[in-house]
Amino acid sequence: MTDESGEDAKLVAVPHTKLSKEYDHINDVNDLPELLKAQIHSFL
């Protein structure tokens, strides 16, 4: 993301497979469901 101060990297973390298999297929932010991306968009 880029704002008036310049480049600002963001990190989205998901639980490890040992804790929850729900996000086991997530390897990239583009793998997240559209609804979840929309819900967190204001934080990016």
C-alpha distance matrix in Angstrom:
0.0 3.8 6.7 10.4 10.5 8.3 5.9 5.2 6.1 7.2 10.7 12.9 16.5 19.6 23.3 25.3 27.7 30.6 29.4 28.3 28.6 26.6 23.3 25.2 23.8 20.1 18.8 15.3 12.9 14.6 17.8 17.3 19.5 18.2 19.6 17.7 14.3 15.4 16.7 13.6 11.2 11.9 10.8 7.2
3.8 0.0 3.8 7.0 7.5 5.2 4.4 5.7 8.2 10.3 14.0 16.4 20.0 23.2 26.8 28.8 31.4 34.2 32.9 32.0 32.3 30.3 27.1 29.0 27.5 23.8 22.4 18.9 16.7 18.1 21.5 21.0 23.0 21.4 22.7 21.1 17.6 18.3 19.5 16.5 13.8 13.8 13.0 9.9
6.7 3.8 0.0 3.8 5.4 5.2 6.6 7.2 10.6 12.2 16.0 18.3 21.9 25.1 28.6 30.9 33.6 36.2 34.7 33.8 34.5 32.3 29.3 31.5 30.3 26.5 25.4 22.0 19.4 21.0 24.3 23.3 25.0 23.2 24.0 22.4 19.1 19.2 20.0 17.2 14.5 13.4 12.9 10.5
10.4 7.0 3.8 0.0 3.8 5.6 8.6 9.9 13.6 15.5 19.3 21.8 25.2 28.6 32.0 34.3 37.1 39.6 38.0 37.3 38.1 36.0 33.0 35.2 34.0 30.3 29.1 25.7 23.2 24.7 28.1 27.1 28.7 26.8 27.5 26.0 22.8 22.6 23.3 20.5 17.9 16.4 15.9 14.0
10.5 7.5 5.4 3.8 0.0 3.8 7.0 8.1 11.9 14.3 17.9 20.9 24.0 27.6 30.8 32.9 35.9 38.3 36.8 36.4 37.4 35.6 32.5 34.5 33.6 29.8 28.3 25.2 23.0 25.0 28.2 27.3 29.4 28.0 28.6 26.7 23.6 24.0 24.4 21.2 19.0 17.7 16.3 14.4
8.3 5.2 5.2 5.6 3.8 0.0 3.8 6.4 9.9 12.9 16.5 19.6 22.8 26.3 29.7 31.5 34.3 36.9 35.7 35.2 35.8 34.2 30.8 32.5 31.4 27.7 25.9 22.7 20.9 22.6 25.9 25.5 27.8 26.4 27.6 25.7 22.4 23.1 24.0 20.8 18.4 17.9 16.5 13.9
5.9 4.4 6.6 8.6 7.0 3.8 0.0 3.8 6.5 9.8 13.3 16.4 19.6 23.1 26.5 28.1 30.9 33.5 32.5 32.0 32.5 31.0 27.5 29.0 27.8 24.1 22.2 19.1 17.5 19.4 22.6 22.4 25.0 23.9 25.3 23.3 20.0 21.2 22.1 18.8 16.7 16.8 15.1 12.1
5.2 5.7 7.2 9.9 8.1 6.4 3.8 0.0 3.8 6.5 10.1 13.3 16.4 20.0 23.3 25.1 28.0 30.5 29.3 28.9 29.6 28.1 24.8 26.5 25.7 21.9 20.3 17.4 15.6 18.0 20.9 20.2 22.8 22.1 23.1 20.7 17.7 19.1 19.5 15.9 14.4 14.4 12.1 9.3
6.1 8.2 10.6 13.6 11.9 9.9 6.5 3.8 0.0 3.8 6.9 10.3 13.2 16.8 20.1 21.6 24.5 27.0 26.1 25.7 26.3 25.0 21.5 23.0 22.3 18.5 16.7 14.0 12.6 15.4 17.9 17.5 20.5 20.3 21.5 18.8 16.1 18.1 18.5 14.9 14.0 14.7 12.1 9.2
7.2 10.3 12.2 15.5 14.3 12.9 9.8 6.5 3.8 0.0 3.8 6.8 10.0 13.5 16.9 18.8 21.7 24.2 22.9 22.4 23.2 21.7 18.4 20.2 19.7 15.9 14.8 12.2 10.2 13.4 15.5 14.6 17.5 17.5 18.4 15.5 13.1 15.3 15.3 11.6 11.3 12.3 9.3 6.9
10.7 14.0 16.0 19.3 17.9 16.5 13.3 10.1 6.9 3.8 0.0 3.8 6.4 10.0 13.2 15.1 18.0 20.5 19.3 18.9 19.8 18.6 15.3 17.0 16.9 13.2 12.2 10.3 9.0 12.7 13.9 13.0 16.2 17.0 17.8 14.5 12.8 15.6 15.2 11.6 12.5 13.9 10.7 9.2
12.9 16.4 18.3 21.8 20.9 19.6 16.4 13.3 10.3 6.8 3.8 0.0 3.8 6.8 10.4 12.7 15.4 18.0 16.5 15.7 16.5 15.0 11.8 14.0 14.1 10.4 10.4 8.9 7.2 11.0 11.4 9.9 13.0 14.3 14.8 11.3 10.3 13.4 12.8 9.6 11.3 13.3 10.5 9.6
16.5 20.0 21.9 25.2 24.0 22.8 19.6 16.4 13.2 10.0 6.4 3.8 0.0 3.8 6.9 9.2 12.1 14.4 13.0 12.6 13.8 12.9 9.9 11.9 12.9 9.7 10.1 10.0 9.5 13.0 12.4 11.0 14.1 16.2 16.4 12.7 12.7 16.0 14.8 12.1 14.5 16.3 13.5 13.2
19.6 23.2 25.1 28.6 27.6 26.3 23.1 20.0 16.8 13.5 10.0 6.8 3.8 0.0 3.8 6.6 9.0 11.4 9.8 8.9 10.1 9.3 6.5 8.7 10.4 7.9 9.5 10.4 10.3 13.3 11.6 10.1 12.8 15.5 15.6 12.1 13.1 16.3 15.1 13.3 16.0 18.2 15.8 15.8
23.3 26.8 28.6 32.0 30.8 29.7 26.5 23.3 20.1 16.9 13.2 10.4 6.9 3.8 0.0 3.8 6.4 8.0 6.1 6.1 8.2 8.6 7.0 8.4 11.3 10.0 11.8 13.6 13.9 16.6 14.4 13.1 15.4 18.5 18.2 14.9 16.4 19.5 17.9 16.4 19.5 21.4 19.0 19.4
25.3 28.8 30.9 34.3 32.9 31.5 28.1 25.1 21.6 18.8 15.1 12.7 9.2 6.6 3.8 0.0 3.8 5.4 5.5 6.4 7.8 9.6 8.1 7.7 10.9 10.5 11.6 14.2 15.5 18.0 15.5 15.1 17.6 20.9 21.1 17.9 19.3 22.6 21.3 19.8 22.6 24.7 22.2 22.2
27.7 31.4 33.6 37.1 35.9 34.3 30.9 28.0 24.5 21.7 18.0 15.4 12.1 9.0 6.4 3.8 0.0 3.8 5.4 5.1 5.0 8.0 7.4 5.7 9.4 10.3 11.9 15.1 16.7 18.5 15.5 15.4 17.5 21.2 21.5 18.8 20.4 23.7 22.7 21.7 24.5 26.9 24.7 24.6
30.6 34.2 36.2 39.6 38.3 36.9 33.5 30.5 27.0 24.2 20.5 18.0 14.4 11.4 8.0 5.4 3.8 0.0 3.8 5.9 7.1 10.4 10.7 9.4 13.2 14.1 15.6 18.7 20.2 22.2 19.2 18.9 20.8 24.4 24.4 21.6 23.4 26.6 25.2 24.2 27.2 29.3 27.0 27.3
29.4 32.9 34.7 38.0 36.8 35.7 32.5 29.3 26.1 22.9 19.3 16.5 13.0 9.8 6.1 5.5 5.4 3.8 0.0 3.8 6.9 9.1 9.8 10.0 13.7 14.1 16.1 18.7 19.4 21.7 18.8 17.7 19.4 22.8 22.2 19.3 21.5 24.4 22.6 21.7 25.0 26.8 24.6 25.3
28.3 32.0 33.8 37.3 36.4 35.2 32.0 28.9 25.7 22.4 18.9 15.7 12.6 8.9 6.1 6.4 5.1 5.9 3.8 0.0 3.8 5.4 6.8 7.5 11.1 11.7 14.4 16.9 17.5 19.2 16.1 14.9 16.1 19.7 19.2 16.6 19.0 21.8 20.3 19.8 23.1 25.2 23.4 24.0
28.6 32.3 34.5 38.1 37.4 35.8 32.5 29.6 26.3 23.2 19.8 16.5 13.8 10.1 8.2 7.8 5.0 7.1 6.9 3.8 0.0 3.8 5.5 4.9 8.3 10.0 12.9 15.7 16.7 17.8 14.3 13.8 14.9 18.7 18.7 16.5 18.8 21.8 20.8 20.6 23.5 26.1 24.6 24.8
26.6 30.3 32.3 36.0 35.6 34.2 31.0 28.1 25.0 21.7 18.6 15.0 12.9 9.3 8.6 9.6 8.0 10.4 9.1 5.4 3.8 0.0 3.8 5.7 7.9 8.9 12.5 14.5 14.7 15.7 12.2 11.0 11.5 15.2 15.0 13.0 15.6 18.3 17.4 17.6 20.5 23.2 22.0 22.4
23.3 27.1 29.3 33.0 32.5 30.8 27.5 24.8 21.5 18.4 15.3 11.8 9.9 6.5 7.0 8.1 7.4 10.7 9.8 6.8 5.5 3.8 0.0 3.8 5.5 5.4 8.8 10.8 11.3 12.6 9.3 8.5 10.2 13.8 14.3 11.8 13.6 16.8 16.3 15.8 18.4 21.2 19.8 19.7
25.2 29.0 31.5 35.2 34.5 32.5 29.0 26.5 23.0 20.2 17.0 14.0 11.9 8.7 8.4 7.7 5.7 9.4 10.0 7.5 4.9 5.7 3.8 0.0 3.8 5.6 8.2 11.2 12.9 13.9 10.4 10.9 12.8 16.5 17.5 15.3 16.7 20.1 19.9 19.2 21.5 24.5 23.0 22.4
23.8 27.5 30.3 34.0 33.6 31.4 27.8 25.7 22.3 19.7 16.9 14.1 12.9 10.4 11.3 10.9 9.4 13.2 13.7 11.1 8.3 7.9 5.5 3.8 0.0 3.8 6.3 9.1 11.0 11.1 7.5 8.9 11.0 14.5 16.2 14.5 15.3 18.8 19.3 18.7 20.5 23.8 22.6 21.6
20.1 23.8 26.5 30.3 29.8 27.7 24.1 21.9 18.5 15.9 13.2 10.4 9.7 7.9 10.0 10.5 10.3 14.1 14.1 11.7 10.0 8.9 5.4 5.6 3.8 0.0 3.8 5.8 7.4 8.4 5.3 6.5 9.5 12.7 14.5 12.3 12.5 16.2 16.7 15.6 17.2 20.5 19.1 17.9
18.8 22.4 25.4 29.1 28.3 25.9 22.2 20.3 16.7 14.8 12.2 10.4 10.1 9.5 11.8 11.6 11.9 15.6 16.1 14.4 12.9 12.5 8.8 8.2 6.3 3.8 0.0 3.8 7.1 8.3 6.5 8.7 12.2 14.8 17.0 14.8 14.2 17.9 18.7 17.1 18.2 21.4 19.8 18.0
15.3 18.9 22.0 25.7 25.2 22.7 19.1 17.4 14.0 12.2 10.3 8.9 10.0 10.4 13.6 14.2 15.1 18.7 18.7 16.9 15.7 14.5 10.8 11.2 9.1 5.8 3.8 0.0 3.8 5.3 5.3 7.4 11.1 12.9 15.4 13.2 11.7 15.4 16.6 14.8 15.2 18.5 17.1 14.9
12.9 16.7 19.4 23.2 23.0 20.9 17.5 15.6 12.6 10.2 9.0 7.2 9.5 10.3 13.9 15.5 16.7 20.2 19.4 17.5 16.7 14.7 11.3 12.9 11.0 7.4 7.1 3.8 0.0 3.8 5.3 5.6 9.0 10.1 12.4 10.2 8.1 11.8 13.1 11.2 11.5 14.8 13.7 11.6
14.6 18.1 21.0 24.7 25.0 22.6 19.4 18.0 15.4 13.4 12.7 11.0 13.0 13.3 16.6 18.0 18.5 22.2 21.7 19.2 17.8 15.7 12.6 13.9 11.1 8.4 8.3 5.3 3.8 0.0 3.8 5.4 8.0 8.6 11.8 10.7 8.5 11.8 14.0 12.9 12.6 16.3 16.0 13.7
17.8 21.5 24.3 28.1 28.2 25.9 22.6 20.9 17.9 15.5 13.9 11.4 12.4 11.6 14.4 15.5 15.5 19.2 18.8 16.1 14.3 12.2 9.3 10.4 7.5 5.3 6.5 5.3 5.3 3.8 0.0 3.8 6.5 8.8 11.5 10.3 9.6 13.0 14.6 14.0 14.6 18.3 17.8 16.1
17.3 21.0 23.3 27.1 27.3 25.5 22.4 20.2 17.5 14.6 13.0 9.9 11.0 10.1 13.1 15.1 15.4 18.9 17.7 14.9 13.8 11.0 8.5 10.9 8.9 6.5 8.7 7.4 5.6 5.4 3.8 0.0 3.8 6.4 8.3 6.6 6.5 10.0 11.1 10.7 11.9 15.5 15.1 14.1
19.5 23.0 25.0 28.7 29.4 27.8 25.0 22.8 20.5 17.5 16.2 13.0 14.1 12.8 15.4 17.6 17.5 20.8 19.4 16.1 14.9 11.5 10.2 12.8 11.0 9.5 12.2 11.1 9.0 8.0 6.5 3.8 0.0 3.8 5.5 5.4 6.4 8.8 10.1 11.1 12.2 15.7 16.1 15.6
18.2 21.4 23.2 26.8 28.0 26.4 23.9 22.1 20.3 17.5 17.0 14.3 16.2 15.5 18.5 20.9 21.2 24.4 22.8 19.7 18.7 15.2 13.8 16.5 14.5 12.7 14.8 12.9 10.1 8.6 8.8 6.4 3.8 0.0 3.8 5.5 5.1 6.2 8.7 10.1 10.3 13.8 15.0 14.4
19.6 22.7 24.0 27.5 28.6 27.6 25.3 23.1 21.5 18.4 17.8 14.8 16.4 15.6 18.2 21.1 21.5 24.4 22.2 19.2 18.7 15.0 14.3 17.5 16.2 14.5 17.0 15.4 12.4 11.8 11.5 8.3 5.5 3.8 0.0 3.8 5.5 5.1 6.2 8.8 9.9 12.7 14.2 14.5
17.7 21.1 22.4 26.0 26.7 25.7 23.3 20.7 18.8 15.5 14.5 11.3 12.7 12.1 14.9 17.9 18.8 21.6 19.3 16.6 16.5 13.0 11.8 15.3 14.5 12.3 14.8 13.2 10.2 10.7 10.3 6.6 5.4 5.5 3.8 0.0 3.8 5.4 5.0 6.3 8.5 11.3 11.8 12.3
14.3 17.6 19.1 22.8 23.6 22.4 20.0 17.7 16.1 13.1 12.8 10.3 12.7 13.1 16.4 19.3 20.4 23.4 21.5 19.0 18.8 15.6 13.6 16.7 15.3 12.5 14.2 11.7 8.1 8.5 9.6 6.5 6.4 5.1 5.5 3.8 0.0 3.8 5.5 5.4 5.9 9.4 10.1 9.6
15.4 18.3 19.2 22.6 24.0 23.1 21.2 19.1 18.1 15.3 15.6 13.4 16.0 16.3 19.5 22.6 23.7 26.6 24.4 21.8 21.8 18.3 16.8 20.1 18.8 16.2 17.9 15.4 11.8 11.8 13.0 10.0 8.8 6.2 5.1 5.4 3.8 0.0 3.8 5.6 5.1 8.0 10.0 10.2
16.7 19.5 20.0 23.3 24.4 24.0 22.1 19.5 18.5 15.3 15.2 12.8 14.8 15.1 17.9 21.3 22.7 25.2 22.6 20.3 20.8 17.4 16.3 19.9 19.3 16.7 18.7 16.6 13.1 14.0 14.6 11.1 10.1 8.7 6.2 5.0 5.5 3.8 0.0 3.8 5.7 7.3 8.7 10.3
13.6 16.5 17.2 20.5 21.2 20.8 18.8 15.9 14.9 11.6 11.6 9.6 12.1 13.3 16.4 19.8 21.7 24.2 21.7 19.8 20.6 17.6 15.8 19.2 18.7 15.6 17.1 14.8 11.2 12.9 14.0 10.7 11.1 10.1 8.8 6.3 5.4 5.6 3.8 0.0 3.8 5.5 5.5 6.9
11.2 13.8 14.5 17.9 19.0 18.4 16.7 14.4 14.0 11.3 12.5 11.3 14.5 16.0 19.5 22.6 24.5 27.2 25.0 23.1 23.5 20.5 18.4 21.5 20.5 17.2 18.2 15.2 11.5 12.6 14.6 11.9 12.2 10.3 9.9 8.5 5.9 5.1 5.7 3.8 0.0 3.8 5.4 5.3
11.9 13.8 13.4 16.4 17.7 17.9 16.8 14.4 14.7 12.3 13.9 13.3 16.3 18.2 21.4 24.7 26.9 29.3 26.8 25.2 26.1 23.2 21.2 24.5 23.8 20.5 21.4 18.5 14.8 16.3 18.3 15.5 15.7 13.8 12.7 11.3 9.4 8.0 7.3 5.5 3.8 0.0 3.8 5.6
10.8 13.0 12.9 15.9 16.3 16.5 15.1 12.1 12.1 9.3 10.7 10.5 13.5 15.8 19.0 22.2 24.7 27.0 24.6 23.4 24.6 22.0 19.8 23.0 22.6 19.1 19.8 17.1 13.7 16.0 17.8 15.1 16.1 15.0 14.2 11.8 10.1 10.0 8.7 5.5 5.4 3.8 0.0 3.8
7.2 9.9 10.5 14.0 14.4 13.9 12.1 9.3 9.2 6.9 9.2 9.6 13.2 15.8 19.4 22.2 24.6 27.3 25.3 24.0 24.8 22.4 19.7 22.4 21.6 17.9 18.0 14.9 11.6 13.7 16.1 14.1 15.6 14.4 14.5 12.3 9.6 10.2 10.3 6.9 5.3 5.6 3.8 0.0
